Amino acid sequence: MKVVERRFRGSIICRVLGYPITYGIVKLLLEKGKMDLESIAKYVKRSKAAVCFQLTKLRLANVIRYERKGKKTTYWVKYPNEIKKLVAFKRNKKINLNDVGLLIKPKIETDIFKTIDALASGNRKQALLLFHKHLQNGDSPFYLFAMIAFQFRNLLIVKHLIEKGYDFNSVLERSKLHPYVARKTYWYAKNFEIKELKRIYQRLFEIDLKIKKGQIPPKVALDLLVFEI
């Protein structure tokens, strides 16, 4: 299972770094260190909107970290030594899954499923500990919240298919999820009632809206999420 998970995570890095603009941004951050949005856009000669979109993809792929101080946000590569090896190895060629497997050693990364397991079992204390451990490791609260919302969306889709009587292979085909994600989601979906999943997903939508409007800080939203689920 760990090999399948590693390949799944590696495939995300492959897709993200396969684009010239994201590759260029990562290479720039490796060379310059911490940079803000305006500086990155100036160096790669793209609009701030275009660069911001690519930075979001890199954050969600857990490739970069960021820090916000006042109105200024700085970005840097999360695992510079490993990513540097990968970038140097390819030298502008297309990155494939074998390269990731050869050059990047497994890291202790965000395990959203463990957090969902804690939430599903009602172990709020464990869920909070996992959230704060992720934050201490430098994971973005925006990333954590987005991944939780993404996984509960998947849970809702899979639970709906299970209740229609579909077996795992049918769920895999109809959900269009990656086999690793589908297998985990299929197992965890059995711990929830579909009404409960709908309620949670609706609450996630409401909290997300408050975050985007600046009505609640992301870190506070994570704690709130734990106690409301």
FISEZA-811567 format. One line per field, with one value per atom (N, C-alpha, C, O): residue number from 1; atom name; x, y, z. Coordinates in pm, whole numbers, plus 50000, padded with zeros to 5 digits. Layout:
BEGIN
i	(NUM_...)
at	(CA_...)
u	(X_...)
v	(Y_...)
w	(Z_...)
***
This chain:
BEGIN
i	(1_1_1_1_2_2_2_2_3_3_3_3_4_4_4_4_5_5_5_5_6_6_6_6_7_7_7_7_8_8_8_8_9_9_9_9_10_10_10_10_11_11_11_11_12_12_12_12_13_13_13_13_14_14_14_14_15_15_15_15_16_16_16_16_17_17_17_17_18_18_18_18_19_19_19_19_20_20_20_20_21_21_21_21_22_22_22_22_23_23_23_23_24_24_24_24_25_25_25_25_26_26_26_26_27_27_27_27_28_28_28_28_29_29_29_29_30_30_30_30_31_31_31_31_32_32_32_32_33_33_33_33_34_34_34_34_35_35_35_35_36_36_36_36_37_37_37_37_38_38_38_38_39_39_39_39_40_40_40_40_41_41_41_41_42_42_42_42_43_43_43_43_44_44_44_44_45_45_45_45_46_46_46_46_47_47_47_47_48_48_48_48_49_49_49_49_50_50_50_50_51_51_51_51_52_52_52_52_53_53_53_53_54_54_54_54_55_55_55_55_56_56_56_56_57_57_57_57_58_58_58_58_59_59_59_59_60_60_60_60_61_61_61_61_62_62_62_62_63_63_63_63_64_64_64_64_65_65_65_65_66_66_66_66_67_67_67_67_68_68_68_68_69_69_69_69_70_70_70_70_71_71_71_71_72_72_72_72_73_73_73_73_74_74_74_74_75_75_75_75_76_76_76_76_77_77_77_77_78_78_78_78_79_79_79_79_80_80_80_80_81_81_81_81_82_82_82_82_83_83_83_83_84_84_84_84_85_85_85_85_86_86_86_86_87_87_87_87_88_88_88_88_89_89_89_89_90_90_90_90_91_91_91_91_92_92_92_92_93_93_93_93_94_94_94_94_95_95_95_95_96_96_96_96_97_97_97_97_98_98_98_98_99_99_99_99_100_100_100_100_101_101_101_101_102_102_102_102_103_103_103_103_104_104_104_104_105_105_105_105_106_106_106_106_107_107_107_107_108_108_108_108_109_109_109_109_110_110_110_110_111_111_111_111_112_112_112_112_113_113_113_113_114_114_114_114_115_115_115_115_116_116_116_116_117_117_117_117_118_118_118_118_119_119_119_119_120_120_120_120_121_121_121_121_122_122_122_122_123_123_123_123_124_124_124_124_125_125_125_125_126_126_126_126_127_127_127_127_128_128_128_128_129_129_129_129_130_130_130_130_131_131_131_131_132_132_132_132_133_133_133_133_134_134_134_134_135_135_135_135_136_136_136_136_137_137_137_137_138_138_138_138_139_139_139_139_140_140_140_140_141_141_141_141_142_142_142_142_143_143_143_143_144_144_144_144_145_145_145_145_146_146_146_146_147_147_147_147_148_148_148_148_149_149_149_149_150_150_150_150_151_151_151_151_152_152_152_152_153_153_153_153_154_154_154_154_155_155_155_155_156_156_156_156_157_157_157_157_158_158_158_158_159_159_159_159_160_160_160_160_161_161_161_161_162_162_162_162_163_163_163_163_164_164_164_164_165_165_165_165_166_166_166_166_167_167_167_167_168_168_168_168_169_169_169_169_170_170_170_170_171_171_171_171_172_172_172_172_173_173_173_173_174_174_174_174_175_175_175_175_176_176_176_176_177_177_177_177_178_178_178_178_179_179_179_179_180_180_180_180_181_181_181_181_182_182_182_182_183_183_183_183_184_184_184_184_185_185_185_185_186_186_186_186_187_187_187_187_188_188_188_188_189_189_189_189_190_190_190_190_191_191_191_191_192_192_192_192_193_193_193_193_194_194_194_194_195_195_195_195_196_196_196_196_197_197_197_197_198_198_198_198_199_199_199_199_200_200_200_200_201_201_201_201_202_202_202_202_203_203_203_203_204_204_204_204_205_205_205_205_206_206_206_206_207_207_207_207_208_208_208_208_209_209_209_209_210_210_210_210_211_211_211_211_212_212_212_212_213_213_213_213_214_214_214_214_215_215_215_215_216_216_216_216_217_217_217_217_218_218_218_218_219_219_219_219_220_220_220_220_221_221_221_221_222_222_222_222_223_223_223_223_224_224_224_224_225_225_225_225_226_226_226_226_227_227_227_227_228_228_228_228_229_229_229_229)
at	(N_CA_C_O_N_CA_C_O_N_CA_C_O_N_CA_C_O_N_CA_C_O_N_CA_C_O_N_CA_C_O_N_CA_C_O_N_CA_C_O_N_CA_C_O_N_CA_C_O_N_CA_C_O_N_CA_C_O_N_CA_C_O_N_CA_C_O_N_CA_C_O_N_CA_C_O_N_CA_C_O_N_CA_C_O_N_CA_C_O_N_CA_C_O_N_CA_C_O_N_CA_C_O_N_CA_C_O_N_CA_C_O_N_CA_C_O_N_CA_C_O_N_CA_C_O_N_CA_C_O_N_CA_C_O_N_CA_C_O_N_CA_C_O_N_CA_C_O_N_CA_C_O_N_CA_C_O_N_CA_C_O_N_CA_C_O_N_CA_C_O_N_CA_C_O_N_CA_C_O_N_CA_C_O_N_CA_C_O_N_CA_C_O_N_CA_C_O_N_CA_C_O_N_CA_C_O_N_CA_C_O_N_CA_C_O_N_CA_C_O_N_CA_C_O_N_CA_C_O_N_CA_C_O_N_CA_C_O_N_CA_C_O_N_CA_C_O_N_CA_C_O_N_CA_C_O_N_CA_C_O_N_CA_C_O_N_CA_C_O_N_CA_C_O_N_CA_C_O_N_CA_C_O_N_CA_C_O_N_CA_C_O_N_CA_C_O_N_CA_C_O_N_CA_C_O_N_CA_C_O_N_CA_C_O_N_CA_C_O_N_CA_C_O_N_CA_C_O_N_CA_C_O_N_CA_C_O_N_CA_C_O_N_CA_C_O_N_CA_C_O_N_CA_C_O_N_CA_C_O_N_CA_C_O_N_CA_C_O_N_CA_C_O_N_CA_C_O_N_CA_C_O_N_CA_C_O_N_CA_C_O_N_CA_C_O_N_CA_C_O_N_CA_C_O_N_CA_C_O_N_CA_C_O_N_CA_C_O_N_CA_C_O_N_CA_C_O_N_CA_C_O_N_CA_C_O_N_CA_C_O_N_CA_C_O_N_CA_C_O_N_CA_C_O_N_CA_C_O_N_CA_C_O_N_CA_C_O_N_CA_C_O_N_CA_C_O_N_CA_C_O_N_CA_C_O_N_CA_C_O_N_CA_C_O_N_CA_C_O_N_CA_C_O_N_CA_C_O_N_CA_C_O_N_CA_C_O_N_CA_C_O_N_CA_C_O_N_CA_C_O_N_CA_C_O_N_CA_C_O_N_CA_C_O_N_CA_C_O_N_CA_C_O_N_CA_C_O_N_CA_C_O_N_CA_C_O_N_CA_C_O_N_CA_C_O_N_CA_C_O_N_CA_C_O_N_CA_C_O_N_CA_C_O_N_CA_C_O_N_CA_C_O_N_CA_C_O_N_CA_C_O_N_CA_C_O_N_CA_C_O_N_CA_C_O_N_CA_C_O_N_CA_C_O_N_CA_C_O_N_CA_C_O_N_CA_C_O_N_CA_C_O_N_CA_C_O_N_CA_C_O_N_CA_C_O_N_CA_C_O_N_CA_C_O_N_CA_C_O_N_CA_C_O_N_CA_C_O_N_CA_C_O_N_CA_C_O_N_CA_C_O_N_CA_C_O_N_CA_C_O_N_CA_C_O_N_CA_C_O_N_CA_C_O_N_CA_C_O_N_CA_C_O_N_CA_C_O_N_CA_C_O_N_CA_C_O_N_CA_C_O_N_CA_C_O_N_CA_C_O_N_CA_C_O_N_CA_C_O_N_CA_C_O_N_CA_C_O_N_CA_C_O_N_CA_C_O_N_CA_C_O_N_CA_C_O_N_CA_C_O_N_CA_C_O_N_CA_C_O_N_CA_C_O_N_CA_C_O_N_CA_C_O_N_CA_C_O_N_CA_C_O_N_CA_C_O_N_CA_C_O_N_CA_C_O_N_CA_C_O_N_CA_C_O_N_CA_C_O_N_CA_C_O_N_CA_C_O_N_CA_C_O_N_CA_C_O_N_CA_C_O_N_CA_C_O_N_CA_C_O_N_CA_C_O_N_CA_C_O_N_CA_C_O_N_CA_C_O_N_CA_C_O_N_CA_C_O_N_CA_C_O_N_CA_C_O_N_CA_C_O_N_CA_C_O_N_CA_C_O_N_CA_C_O_N_CA_C_O_N_CA_C_O_N_CA_C_O_N_CA_C_O_N_CA_C_O_N_CA_C_O_N_CA_C_O_N_CA_C_O_N_CA_C_O_N_CA_C_O_N_CA_C_O_N_CA_C_O_N_CA_C_O_N_CA_C_O_N_CA_C_O_N_CA_C_O_N_CA_C_O_N_CA_C_O_N_CA_C_O)
u	(50083_50000_50086_50053_50197_50282_50342_50363_50370_50424_50322_50354_50194_50086_50068_50052_50072_50057_50171_50150_50293_50409_50398_50433_50349_50334_50225_50235_50120_50013_50064_50038_50139_50195_50296_50302_50376_50474_50409_50460_50294_50224_50176_50171_50140_50096_50212_50195_50331_50450_50483_50519_50469_50496_50406_50452_50276_50180_50209_50207_50235_50256_50385_50385_50495_50624_50637_50736_50535_50538_50507_50531_50454_50423_50543_50602_50579_50697_50692_50795_50575_50568_50589_50659_50529_50548_50691_50751_50744_50884_50976_51069_50948_51029_51020_51119_50900_50880_50958_51026_50948_51019_51170_51241_51217_51361_51408_51517_51327_51359_51367_51460_51269_51268_51385_51435_51426_51543_51670_51759_51676_51795_51794_51898_51678_51669_51626_51649_51564_51511_51374_51298_51340_51208_51185_51271_51067_51031_50883_50803_50846_50705_50647_50720_50516_50444_50493_50516_50507_50549_50687_50708_50779_50915_50916_50987_50838_50832_50776_50830_50667_50603_50700_50702_50779_50876_50983_51020_51033_51140_51092_51161_50974_50924_50850_50809_50833_50769_50627_50588_50551_50408_50329_50384_50199_50114_50106_50126_50076_50065_49950_49958_49843_49729_49769_49731_49848_49892_49986_49977_50076_50172_50100_50132_50004_49927_49855_49848_49801_49731_49827_49792_49947_50047_50099_50125_50113_50157_50055_50091_49928_49822_49834_49821_49860_49878_49998_49993_50106_50226_50202_50256_50122_50088_50004_50029_49905_49818_49893_49856_49998_50081_50184_50263_50184_50275_50421_50511_50444_50580_50640_50760_50556_50607_50533_50424_50596_50536_50517_50572_50441_50427_50408_50370_50435_50417_50361_50413_50257_50194_50222_50193_50280_50305_50245_50295_50135_50065_50005_49929_50040_49989_50087_50059_50201_50304_50310_50312_50312_50323_50449_50474_50529_50652_50638_50569_50706_50698_50837_50935_50846_50974_50945_50834_51043_51028_51032_51119_50940_50927_51044_51101_51079_51189_51296_51309_51371_51465_51569_51598_51626_51731_51679_51743_51561_51506_51458_51485_51387_51336_51452_51445_51557_51675_51739_51782_51744_51799_51715_51768_51584_51493_51505_51512_51508_51521_51655_51660_51762_51896_51906_51972_51840_51846_51781_51832_51668_51594_51645_51642_51691_51740_51643_51674_51524_51419_51351_51269_51384_51313_51187_51171_51098_50974_51004_51078_50946_50966_50865_50747_50911_50820_50823_50905_50733_50717_50840_50869_50914_51035_51139_51211_51147_51243_51212_51302_51083_51043_51080_51133_51051_51082_51230_51271_51313_51456_51523_51617_51473_51546_51486_51556_51359_51297_51262_51180_51325_51300_51168_51127_51100_50973_50988_51087_50890_50889_50762_50663_50768_50646_50563_50591_50459_50379_50240_50207_50159_50024_49946_49935_49890_49808_49665_49622_49592_49456_49366_49275_49392_49305_49310_49209_49426_49437_49351_49288_49349_49268_49120_49042_49082_48943_48902_48790_48994_48967_48938_48845_49017_48996_48862_48791_48828_48700_48583_48483_48598_48490_48462_48348_48567_48553_48516_48498_48506_48470_48584_48564_48706_48825_48876_48973_48808_48841_48982_49052_49022_49155_49264_49358_49249_49347_49345_49451_49226_49213_49283_49353_49264_49329_49481_49553_49528_49672_49731_49839_49659_49708_49711_49807_49605_49601_49720_49790_49742_49848_49987_50083_49997_50124_50156_50270_50054_50071_50116_50206_50053_50086_50228_50300_50269_50406_50509_50622_50469_50560_50565_50637_50486_50490_50382_50383_50288_50180_50085_50054_50038_49949_49811_49756_49752_49615_49516_49415_49544_49460_49465_49363_49586_49606_49529_49460_49542_49475_49324_49258_49270_49125_49077_48974_49152_49115_49114_49025_49213_49223_49112_49058_49079_48969_48838_48761_48814_48693_48690_48586_48805_48816_48785_48714_48837_48816_48672_48618_48609_48470_48378_48273_48418_48343_48351_48251_48472_48491_48411_48352_48410_48333_48185_48117_48136_47994_47962_47859_48049_48030_48031_47944_48132_48148_48034_47982_47995_47886_47757_47680_47733_47614_47613_47509_47729_47740_47724_47663_47780_47767_47621_47575_47547_47406_47321_47211_47375_47305_47336_47281_47427_47457_47579_47599_47661_47779_47891_47912_47964_48080_48201_48191_48318_48434_48477_48504_48482_48527_48435_48482_48306_48210_48226_48218_48249_48272_48397_48398_48502_48627_48606_48657_48529_48504_48417_48445_48313_48217_48265_48232_48343_48389_48504_48528_48576_48692_48805_48890_48806_48912_49035_49027_49150_49273_49250_49188_49297_49274_49310_49238_49421_49462_49358_49317_49316_49217_49083_49016_49044_48916_48912_48811_49020_49025_49012_48936_49086_49079_48940_48882_48887_48758_48646_48555_48653_48553_48545_48437_48661_48667_48613_48535_48655_48614_48467_48404_48413_48273_48177_48067_48219_48135_48116_48026_48200_48190_48092_48068_48036_47946_47811_47801_47705_47575_47574_47641_47501_47502_47445_47492_47346_47292_47399_47406_47483_47590_47694_47745_47727_47824_47773_47849_47645_47586_47593_47623_47563_47569_47711_47732_47809_47949_47995_48062_47960_48004_47943_48008_47817_47752_47822_47840_47860_47930_48068_48112_48135_48266_48253_48338_48146_48121_48102_48156_48025_47997_48125_48149_48206_48331_48428_48496_48434_48522_48485_48572_48356_48308_48351_48390_48345_48387_48538_48582_48616_48761_48790_48871_48724_48748_48705_48763_48606_48560_48641_48620_48735_48820_48749_48794_48639_48562_48618_48585_48702_48758_48896_48911_48999_49132_49131_49058_49210_49212_49243_49183_49337_49372_49255_49231_49182_49063_48956_48883_48947_48848_48872_48777_48999_49032_48985_48927_49009_48964_48811_48753_48747_48602_48545_48444_48611_48568_48569_48476_48674_48687_48571_48514_48536_48431_48291_48197_48275_48142_48113_47997_48219_48197_48175_48154)
v	(49879_50000_50126_50224_50123_50241_50272_50388_50166_50187_50255_50346_50209_50270_50415_50501_50445_50581_50669_50783_50614_50690_50724_50835_50627_50651_50754_50836_50751_50848_50989_51081_51005_51136_51180_51297_51082_51113_51159_51246_51099_51136_51280_51348_51328_51468_51561_51660_51530_51612_51612_51715_51495_51485_51579_51652_51576_51659_51807_51885_51846_51988_52040_52145_51967_52013_51989_52029_51924_51901_52026_52029_52130_52256_52351_52369_52412_52502_52613_52644_52673_52786_52740_52807_52626_52578_52530_52550_52466_52421_52541_52537_52649_52770_52836_52886_52836_52896_52819_52878_52686_52602_52619_52630_52622_52640_52774_52784_52878_53011_53014_53071_52952_52950_52870_52901_52768_52691_52777_52764_52863_52948_53069_53106_53131_53258_53244_53334_53131_53117_53182_53182_53236_53295_53416_53503_53418_53530_53560_53473_53686_53721_53711_53691_53724_53707_53802_53762_53929_54030_54000_54015_53958_53928_53805_53803_53704_53583_53615_53572_53692_53730_53808_53788_53896_53975_53887_53907_53788_53700_53607_53588_53549_53453_53521_53457_53654_53735_53689_53672_53670_53637_53729_53793_53736_53820_53763_53643_53849_53804_53703_53611_53722_53631_53490_53390_53486_53357_53287_53166_53363_53306_53260_53154_53338_53303_53170_53088_53150_53024_52906_52800_52923_52815_52789_52674_52894_52878_52799_52721_52821_52746_52597_52514_52565_52424_52363_52248_52440_52391_52371_52277_52459_52444_52318_52242_52297_52181_52050_51946_52057_51938_51919_51825_52011_52005_52021_51963_52100_52123_52248_52253_52349_52472_52505_52455_52591_52646_52796_52854_52857_53002_53058_52986_53188_53258_53396_53468_53435_53564_53655_53620_53771_53873_54004_54068_54042_54161_54138_54043_54226_54212_54138_54118_54097_54032_53882_53839_53804_53658_53613_53650_53532_53478_53327_53259_53277_53136_53075_53144_52945_52874_52725_52678_52651_52509_52430_52453_52336_52261_52164_52160_52087_51990_52027_51958_52133_52184_52084_52078_52005_51911_51807_51779_51749_51647_51704_51647_51819_51881_51930_51923_51979_52026_51911_51930_51793_51676_51644_51613_51653_51621_51721_51682_51849_51954_51944_51955_51922_51910_51786_51788_51681_51554_51566_51514_51635_51643_51750_51731_51862_51973_52008_51999_52049_52097_51988_52018_51861_51752_51720_51767_51639_51604_51513_51416_51545_51466_51352_51373_51230_51117_51053_51089_50958_50896_50822_50817_50762_50689_50782_50745_50906_51004_51036_51044_51053_51084_50969_50990_50847_50731_50712_50667_50748_50730_50836_50806_50958_51070_51126_51192_51102_51159_51049_50962_51053_50954_50986_51102_50884_50907_51005_51001_51094_51192_51173_51116_51223_51222_51341_51455_51314_51420_51421_51338_51515_51526_51400_51358_51338_51219_51255_51242_51300_51347_51233_51254_51113_51001_50970_50930_50987_50963_51063_51029_51186_51290_51259_51274_51215_51180_51061_51055_50968_50852_50898_50848_50992_51046_51118_51105_51194_51265_51168_51187_51063_50965_50889_50853_50864_50788_50878_50830_51010_51103_51138_51194_51104_51133_51273_51290_51373_51513_51550_51627_51494_51523_51480_51554_51359_51309_51391_51420_51429_51510_51645_51691_51707_51834_51819_51903_51712_51686_51669_51721_51597_51576_51708_51736_51788_51918_52005_52061_52014_52101_52046_52122_51914_51854_51893_51924_51890_51932_52078_52113_52163_52306_52329_52413_52254_52265_52221_52271_52127_52080_52175_52151_52284_52384_52370_52443_52274_52259_52377_52426_52423_52538_52503_52398_52590_52565_52567_52496_52648_52650_52514_52461_52458_52326_52219_52137_52221_52123_52130_52027_52251_52268_52224_52158_52261_52223_52072_52017_52003_51859_51789_51688_51842_51786_51797_51702_51916_51937_51844_51788_51829_51741_51597_51528_51551_51413_51387_51279_51486_51467_51470_51406_51545_51542_51402_51347_51345_51209_51108_51015_51126_51037_51040_50937_51160_51175_51105_51037_51121_51056_50903_50834_50853_50708_50650_50543_50718_50670_50660_50564_50757_50757_50634_50571_50600_50483_50353_50258_50349_50229_50203_50089_50311_50295_50252_50201_50274_50227_50080_50021_50023_49882_49847_49731_49947_49920_49863_49904_49764_49710_49799_49899_49762_49850_49877_49992_49774_49792_49887_49967_49879_49969_50111_50208_50123_50256_50319_50438_50240_50288_50341_50447_50267_50306_50431_50520_50437_50547_50675_50785_50662_50781_50851_50970_50777_50830_50872_50953_50818_50850_50765_50657_50814_50735_50609_50618_50491_50366_50374_50321_50440_50453_50533_50493_50647_50732_50660_50665_50592_50520_50411_50394_50338_50228_50281_50226_50387_50447_50505_50486_50577_50643_50541_50561_50433_50326_50270_50244_50251_50195_50294_50257_50421_50521_50560_50601_50548_50586_50502_50547_50382_50293_50344_50299_50438_50493_50611_50663_50652_50768_50731_50644_50800_50796_50906_51008_50886_50983_51119_51223_51119_51245_51323_51446_51248_51311_51371_51480_51300_51350_51476_51570_51479_51599_51717_51829_51691_51800_51854_51975_51762_51802_51881_51983_51832_51900_52039_52133_52052_52183_52277_52395_52223_52305_52345_52457_52256_52287_52402_52491_52399_52506_52639_52741_52638_52761_52818_52938_52729_52773_52825_52926_52757_52800_52940_53022_52965_53097_53205_53315_53172_53268_53295_53408_53191_53208_53302_53394_53279_53360_53505_53596_53528_53663_53729_53846_53653_53707_53715_53787_53642_53649_53556_53569_53461_53366_53321_53287_53320_53274_53124_53050_53077_52935_52841_52734_52880_52794_52777_52668_52886_52880_52794_52721_52804_52725_52576_52498_52535_52394_52343_52235_52423_52385_52379_52287_52477_52482_52361_52304_52323_52207_52079_51999_52062_51943_51931_51824_52042_52038_52032_51988_52074_52071_51940_51907_51864_51732_51629_51511)
w	(50000_50000_50000_49933_50075_50081_49944_49910_49863_49729_49641_49565_49652_49574_49612_49525_49744_49792_49743_49702_49747_49702_49554_49512_49474_49330_49305_49213_49388_49373_49400_49323_49511_49544_49439_49401_49392_49289_49160_49091_49128_49004_49010_48907_49129_49145_49113_49042_49166_49140_48991_48935_48927_48783_48704_48616_48736_48662_48682_48586_48805_48835_48771_48707_48789_48735_48584_48522_48527_48383_48301_48181_48367_48298_48304_48411_48192_48189_48293_48354_48314_48407_48552_48628_48591_48728_48748_48854_48646_48651_48670_48750_48594_48602_48739_48791_48797_48930_49035_49120_49030_49127_49114_49213_48991_48966_49019_49077_49000_49048_49201_49257_49267_49413_49470_49578_49397_49440_49434_49518_49333_49314_49407_49461_49424_49498_49644_49724_49679_49815_49825_49728_49940_49962_49872_49860_49807_49720_49733_49767_49706_49708_49567_49470_49557_49430_49322_49208_49359_49261_49203_49083_49288_49242_49151_49050_49188_49106_48968_48867_48966_48839_48750_48628_48810_48736_48673_48557_48749_48699_48588_48489_48605_48505_48391_48294_48403_48299_48268_48153_48375_48364_48455_48544_48432_48515_48656_48677_48752_48890_48905_48986_48827_48834_48787_48847_48678_48625_48722_48742_48781_48876_49003_49058_49049_49169_49149_49241_49030_48999_49006_49060_48951_48952_49094_49130_49173_49311_49393_49480_49362_49429_49398_49487_49272_49233_49303_49346_49315_49382_49532_49592_49592_49734_49756_49850_49670_49683_49658_49712_49576_49552_49662_49659_49759_49874_49831_49892_49725_49675_49738_49763_49763_49822_49951_49979_50029_50150_50132_50038_50221_50215_50355_50448_50368_50495_50467_50381_50538_50517_50635_50750_50606_50708_50660_50568_50725_50680_50543_50522_50448_50312_50221_50102_50275_50195_50222_50338_50114_50124_50053_49939_50121_50060_50042_50118_49938_49903_49896_49866_49925_49911_49891_49920_49843_49816_49945_50029_49960_50086_50107_50216_50005_50016_49913_49812_49936_49835_49787_49668_49878_49836_49738_49637_49769_49683_49549_49444_49555_49433_49346_49223_49410_49337_49258_49144_49319_49250_49126_49019_49143_49033_48919_48802_48952_48851_48779_48657_48854_48794_48706_48603_48747_48674_48536_48438_48531_48405_48309_48187_48364_48280_48168_48050_48211_48121_48039_47953_48065_47997_48077_48190_48017_48085_48204_48191_48319_48440_48441_48416_48468_48476_48614_48699_48635_48765_48811_48931_48718_48755_48814_48907_48760_48813_48958_49042_48989_49125_49218_49327_49173_49255_49279_49385_49178_49191_49278_49352_49270_49330_49457_49534_49481_49601_49699_49670_49814_49918_49986_49992_50039_50108_50223_50296_50238_50348_50430_50384_50553_50634_50588_50625_50506_50447_50508_50593_50464_50516_50486_50370_50589_50573_50609_50723_50509_50531_50578_50658_50528_50564_50713_50771_50776_50920_50997_51097_50948_51012_50996_51089_50875_50850_50937_50987_50954_51040_51183_51246_51232_51367_51377_51476_51272_51270_51265_51334_51182_51165_51295_51324_51372_51496_51615_51727_51589_51695_51787_51895_51745_51826_51794_51720_51850_51821_51867_51802_51981_52034_51936_51910_51881_51785_51656_51599_51610_51489_51506_51416_51622_51651_51654_51602_51717_51724_51584_51555_51498_51361_51284_51213_51297_51230_51273_51189_51403_51453_51421_51407_51409_51368_51224_51192_51138_50998_50991_50915_51072_51073_51123_51069_51224_51277_51174_51172_51087_50982_50863_50767_50872_50765_50660_50561_50680_50583_50592_50701_50478_50472_50526_50492_50610_50657_50542_50545_50438_50319_50250_50205_50242_50181_50258_50199_50390_50474_50459_50444_50462_50451_50313_50300_50209_50072_50056_49991_50114_50102_50181_50136_50298_50376_50297_50289_50240_50161_50039_50005_49976_49858_49896_49823_50010_50050_50095_50071_50160_50199_50077_50075_49976_49849_49789_49743_49790_49739_49821_49765_49954_50041_50006_50005_49979_49945_49813_49801_49715_49584_49599_49547_49669_49686_49769_49737_49876_49961_49881_49896_49796_49710_49619_49600_49563_49475_49554_49506_49675_49760_49792_49788_49823_49859_49739_49755_49620_49500_49470_49378_49553_49539_49456_49423_49421_49340_49426_49540_49369_49439_49414_49343_49473_49464_49320_49284_49236_49097_49021_48940_49048_48983_49035_48958_49165_49226_49166_49133_49152_49094_48953_48916_48875_48736_48727_48647_48807_48798_48865_48820_48971_49044_48973_48994_48887_48815_48909_48872_49031_49127_49101_49042_49147_49141_49226_49332_49181_49256_49404_49488_49436_49576_49656_49765_49599_49666_49675_49778_49568_49566_49672_49740_49686_49783_49926_50007_49957_50091_50117_50224_50018_50033_50049_50130_49974_49982_50123_50175_50185_50319_50422_50510_50412_50510_50496_50593_50374_50351_50435_50466_50472_50551_50694_50766_50736_50872_50881_50990_50767_50765_50706_50619_50754_50689_50582_50599_50476_50366_50411_50364_50501_50552_50628_50620_50703_50778_50685_50710_50578_50480_50411_50386_50380_50317_50412_50371_50541_50641_50654_50658_50662_50676_50554_50567_50434_50312_50300_50254_50343_50343_50440_50411_50556_50657_50607_50631_50537_50478_50379_50373_50300_50203_50274_50232_50382_50458_50522_50518_50581_50643_50538_50560_50424_50315_50267_50239_50259_50217_50317_50278_50445_50549_50541_50562_50511_50496_50381_50394_50268_50148_50168_50108_50253_50282_50392_50425_50449_50556_50689_50779_50705_50829_50937_51055_50895_50991_50943_50826_51031_50991_50962_51027_50865_50828_50945_50955_51032_51146_51242_51294_51263_51349_51283_51350_51150_51075_51090_51098_51095_51113_51249_51259_51353_51488_51494_51553_51431_51428_51357_51400_51248_51171_51255_51248_51333_51418_51516_51534_51579_51683_51623_51691_51498_51437_51367_51344_51334_51271_51380_51350)
***
